[in-house]
Amino acid sequence: MTRRLPARADPWHALRSLTPARIALGRAGSSLPTHEVLDFALAHARARDAVHAPFDASALAQSLGSLGLPVLQTATAAGNRTDYLHRPDWGRRLDDASRAELARHGSSYHVCLIVSDGLSAWAAERHALPLLEVLVPALRSADLCLAPLVVVRHGRVAVEDEIGQLLGAQVAVILLGERPGLAAPDSLGAYLVFDPRPGRTDAERNCVSNIRPRGLPPEAAAWVLQRLILLSLASQTSGLALGEKPAALP
């Protein structure tokens, strides 16, 4: 008869209170405890679900209307989720109808703010509004002219370049769902670029990552973004160059 060995607690177990990372899982003989195996499977399922979850762009646009800015609903050349996942390049450019719609609203703005599902619709639906509820009033208090808010379905980071250029914005910021992790299926990322136009590189962007209640809270992320936007406008640059040449705020 095989003797069952009890699960032994990992001596690092106290560290688990400090991080959601999978550490100090314990052992049951030569294997992991059953509850840890099941917890991993659940986290993996949630991450997969986040990637494939439908994006209710209309509901999000309606909620963003409370911020007092016009809200434009757009889409990329990726017509469905399968295309979006298989063809990242299609998620970096708008479809023809969206391009025409944004061109009609083009003017001269300091900042355009964009929200997209990215790789986690949950992130955009849960965290974009709390962030913008702080960021939009903060930018207004700095006397910045804001473009209409743009909600874009099936967007990648670089779609902000085309959107910002069409609207005539000096700075574009896109909020979108990051690639889900096993501890964070709803993490929001924010990417800023100065003088948006197609062809901008990742080195020309600034990123604020892991925006979620258990990471960087949306309200705190809003203040980080406000400062980055003001620094970008003052320095007339973004990305690595912004880090190399910190500018004093006016």
Steps between C-alpha positions, in 0.01 A plus 500: 500500500641838396545738787361849437731781592340812647545833324785697656481880523780689329723689747455810282123488549495832689617675182174414326331786683727741314442391140242325281785316324509123524762445768517272803250252357592216733550134410304177524764232464673575170206700364314822564200497733175434317350841585800673342466297181130589480573866576752511213248342262238758601741789449597367157133469403433858611793627293371318191148629561632857529663479156181374335242694701270719285548875527184702565624818336157663495450458875847635570444796269175578679669495840784719374241757394478604866841665462353782293692434177366370169562125464577346161467126439745358249648168390823373352553300183473183714132426449473228764690353792660222296639746247621722782696219663639358176583831329648752746568740212126538435451613859747784442290680240141622479238378260390741227176609669680585826771691315238713327311561825810621685604721209170687539592583861858601429609832647785613725513337843757457770398144590285220366402215732420158356358183657523155340442139600850390400569154637256532792161661458450455874783744571353774282147451630601491868781754532488757218213704643641532856830613350343752263273637771819631663711571191251702295428761772873519578584577137221756480632671812832534315316690221560228242271459200372142484389319186186285499550172686549209263391143569661261252414132463782247445778754542873457538723767656614653171146584389537809721738641238238514227223614736712779645607619157145505362375699799791742489621430854845584630494203740308172473438264793343158453364289786463134412501155651844348544584139428336313791726338755418217737462750785346786302245430226374861508816711498473832312791663320538866396727608215588863423656639183583856399420616144308181414531379142537157336852369528567596861709240682467350847809698604297816439227398744466514876317217672315485831428134567314268741213743559250319723395512866763244607770660286517874430151625591323682213477823699875498569574415137301808395740730687802323351354550153415863565862573588629308197264692271608837640867404475451377144332823392766711673787298349335442162603135512415161652648157558868457577572862411256616766683296762837636390385865506270552797330836473381720781126545496387855423 
